[in-house]
Amino acid sequence: MYKHRIGFALQRHCKLPVCLRLKHDSNQPPSEPGNYYDPDTINENPMHRVKRFLKRDLNQLVSTFNDPFNQYEDSKLFPKTVDLLIVGGGAIGSSIAYWIQNKVRDGLSIVVVDKDLSYSKASSALSAGGIRQQFSLKENIQLSMYSAQFLREIKTHLTIPENDPPEVSFNPSGYLYLASEKGADTMLQNHKVQKDAGARVELLSPDIMKKRYPWLNTEGIVLGSLGTLNEGWFDSWSMLEAFKKKAKSLGTYYVEGEVVDFGFKVDPSIVTENDPNKEYEGINSVKVKLPNGEFQQIVFALCIIAAGADSGKVARMAKVGTGDGFLSTPLPVEPRKRFVYCIHAPKGPSIAPMVIDPSGFYFRPDGFDNHYICGKSPDDENEPSTSNLDVDHEYFEKEIWPLLAHRVPAFNEAKVKSSWAGYYDYNWYDQNAIVGAHPSYFNLFLATGFSGHGIQQAPAVGRAVMEMITDGGFINIDLTKFGFGRLIAEKPLYEKNVI
Ligand SMILES: Cc1cc2nc3c(=O)[nH]c(=O)nc-3n(C[C@H](O)[C@H](O)[C@H](O)COP(=O)(O)OP(=O)(O)OC[C@H]3O[C@@H](n4cnc5c(N)ncnc54)[C@H](O)[C@@H]3O)c2cc1C
């Protein structure tokens, strides 16, 4: 059903059906115009050369006119009508912009609106940058497997001609999950799902762990699970920057401004599915508050909400959760504050994987000089206030340090050197991504709710959303289960390995 609706949305709103506007193979760099003085063509017929030269100039001129945002770069004009509008230019929004723009080139005009292009509070800039395959759901495993491959090949994807290639410092040291008696069965079940999905993971007995990791206290641990490929951590800020720069180089236009409302339009030609007698009221624009306090409207054909922790709030502006029928179901994404502490422990392990303790804390090395980062999600009843990003230092002293020092005795001497806080884009319904079309609007898509594992999924999610929009359905990784439909059907899709 979605397939048809999306195809319909594109045909209805884009100036031409998108299939007619696809250009060339997206993996091929755009061809350079020929060089007039190329020594290989020195014996060329002069008339042919002049013709070739004129054709090159004409092509350049046409592409300048075709660049829908060229006029906005140096002026105070504003893009008022776009084919695709993405709310949120973090890793998810920028990855989607890159994948779609790279595929359709100038076949679609894409605008990303972000309220803070310095990303001072964006999760993508404040994440711990971890990537793992150790999930309980096949889709999450597949997403991270592809993202790891993408990170390895990032230079092929995101290098801009004449620029230095992007560097995301992928450290493939793996994740070591530890299980107590209580969690061992779940670890075994997850191991099977991971193996079936093709992940490279191995189970470790406490004896093996004692030998391999002499700094680890295995008291109370009955099983360990180590990812031996495609797991570790990377520089999430650099990945975000690389996506954004590449998307911009391909024609995506970034606007700094806050989406504060949606515009609605009644369309009598559309019959609503749940009530044929009711007029269809669709969304067709956003109201954007600019940094100077002015408001601008942007009319769009398609809109994707990728606003991270604020996605629930943005969706509410489109009546998601406040309307009738399918619109009565809210988008269950809200900010949840998480702290990251950077510690120094002079006798800590020099090399270690990301360790996930059954008590919920994690730590991993941060460089090679006995510095580490660590954190722990609080219990539901003790969620910290989200009114600011202040760090609770007592939380480390009381809730993390004792557990950390028990598991790695060298951390008895740990000292906090710095810390930060960020917002998880938390899906309070089932702690999993919500990716797909909204059933009440043929032109609204969602990519949000990653609940602490979104940075690693950004490359794969961007590709999946691109497939959904331009091909009418998922091709490489089927994310149908991640759709909004599960919220309406009240069928939660739990991910057991949420950190
Ligand atoms: C402390 C911490 C540690 C983490 N560690 C990991 C990890 O190890 N591995 C992992 O995979 N994930 C991790 N995550 C989660 C990961 O960072 C997020 O899932 C991911 O970055 C989400 O990306 P995003 O683009 O959806 O959101 P964001 O990066 O938050 O981007 C959303 C953007 O939307 C913009 N926006 C919001 N509202 C509006 C509006 N009304 N108008 C315009 N713009 C708007 C914001 O300004 C923001 O730039 C961590 C998160 C935190 C906070």
The ligand as a MOL file (V3000), in Angstrom:
LIG
                    3D

  0  0  0     0  0            999 V3000
M  V30 BEGIN CTAB
M  V30 COUNTS 53 58 0 0 0
M  V30 BEGIN ATOM
M  V30 1 C 25.1910 10.9640 24.9730 0
M  V30 2 C 24.7840 10.2140 23.7460 0
M  V30 3 C 25.5100 9.1000 23.3550 0
M  V30 4 C 25.1330 8.4030 22.2070 0
M  V30 5 N 25.8900 7.3420 21.8000 0
M  V30 6 C 25.5620 6.6960 20.6620 0
M  V30 7 C 26.3680 5.6300 20.2050 0
M  V30 8 O 27.3760 5.2710 20.8130 0
M  V30 9 N 26.0020 5.0100 19.0640 0
M  V30 10 C 24.8800 5.3750 18.3540 0
M  V30 11 O 24.5920 4.7600 17.3390 0
M  V30 12 N 24.1180 6.3940 18.7640 0
M  V30 13 C 24.4180 7.0560 19.8880 0
M  V30 14 N 23.6370 8.0770 20.3260 0
M  V30 15 C 22.3830 8.3670 19.6130 0
M  V30 16 C 22.6360 9.1490 18.3460 0
M  V30 17 O 23.4760 10.2380 18.6220 0
M  V30 18 C 21.3050 9.6260 17.7740 0
M  V30 19 O 20.4260 8.5310 17.6520 0
M  V30 20 C 21.4930 10.2400 16.3950 0
M  V30 21 O 22.5110 11.1990 16.4230 0
M  V30 22 C 20.2040 10.8690 15.9160 0
M  V30 23 O 20.4910 11.6530 14.7920 0
M  V30 24 P 19.4200 12.6790 14.2620 0
M  V30 25 O 19.9800 13.3100 13.0580 0
M  V30 26 O 18.1030 11.9940 14.1650 0
M  V30 27 O 19.2430 13.7190 15.4580 0
M  V30 28 P 20.0860 15.0400 15.7790 0
M  V30 29 O 21.5130 14.8520 15.5820 0
M  V30 30 O 19.6370 15.5010 17.1320 0
M  V30 31 O 19.5810 16.0470 14.6800 0
M  V30 32 C 18.2750 16.5660 14.7050 0
M  V30 33 C 18.3370 17.9880 14.2360 0
M  V30 34 O 17.0060 18.4790 14.1510 0
M  V30 35 C 17.0340 19.8350 14.4620 0
M  V30 36 N 15.6710 20.2460 14.8460 0
M  V30 37 C 14.9520 19.8180 15.9010 0
M  V30 38 N 13.7680 20.4350 15.9190 0
M  V30 39 C 13.7340 21.2640 14.8530 0
M  V30 40 C 12.7830 22.1890 14.3560 0
M  V30 41 N 11.5950 22.3890 14.9520 0
M  V30 42 N 13.0950 22.8950 13.2380 0
M  V30 43 C 14.2880 22.7120 12.6250 0
M  V30 44 N 15.2350 21.8780 13.0840 0
M  V30 45 C 14.9550 21.1540 14.1620 0
M  V30 46 C 18.0490 19.9670 15.5870 0
M  V30 47 O 18.5930 21.2700 15.6630 0
M  V30 48 C 19.0810 18.9150 15.1820 0
M  V30 49 O 20.2100 19.4840 14.5380 0
M  V30 50 C 23.9950 8.8100 21.4530 0
M  V30 51 C 23.2720 9.9410 21.8490 0
M  V30 52 C 23.6620 10.6480 22.9780 0
M  V30 53 C 22.8930 11.8560 23.3780 0
M  V30 END ATOM
M  V30 BEGIN BOND
M  V30 1 1 1 2
M  V30 2 1 2 3
M  V30 3 2 2 52
M  V30 4 2 3 4
M  V30 5 1 4 5
M  V30 6 1 4 50
M  V30 7 2 5 6
M  V30 8 1 6 7
M  V30 9 1 6 13
M  V30 10 2 7 8
M  V30 11 1 7 9
M  V30 12 1 9 10
M  V30 13 2 10 11
M  V30 14 1 10 12
M  V30 15 2 12 13
M  V30 16 1 13 14
M  V30 17 1 14 15
M  V30 18 1 14 50
M  V30 19 1 15 16
M  V30 20 1 16 17
M  V30 21 1 16 18
M  V30 22 1 18 19
M  V30 23 1 18 20
M  V30 24 1 20 21
M  V30 25 1 20 22
M  V30 26 1 22 23
M  V30 27 1 23 24
M  V30 28 2 24 25
M  V30 29 1 24 26
M  V30 30 1 24 27
M  V30 31 1 27 28
M  V30 32 2 28 29
M  V30 33 1 28 30
M  V30 34 1 28 31
M  V30 35 1 31 32
M  V30 36 1 32 33
M  V30 37 1 33 34
M  V30 38 1 33 48
M  V30 39 1 34 35
M  V30 40 1 35 36
M  V30 41 1 35 46
M  V30 42 1 36 37
M  V30 43 1 36 45
M  V30 44 2 37 38
M  V30 45 1 38 39
M  V30 46 1 39 40
M  V30 47 2 39 45
M  V30 48 1 40 41
M  V30 49 2 40 42
M  V30 50 1 42 43
M  V30 51 2 43 44
M  V30 52 1 44 45
M  V30 53 1 46 47
M  V30 54 1 46 48
M  V30 55 1 48 49
M  V30 56 2 50 51
M  V30 57 1 51 52
M  V30 58 1 52 53
M  V30 END BOND
M  V30 END CTAB
M  END
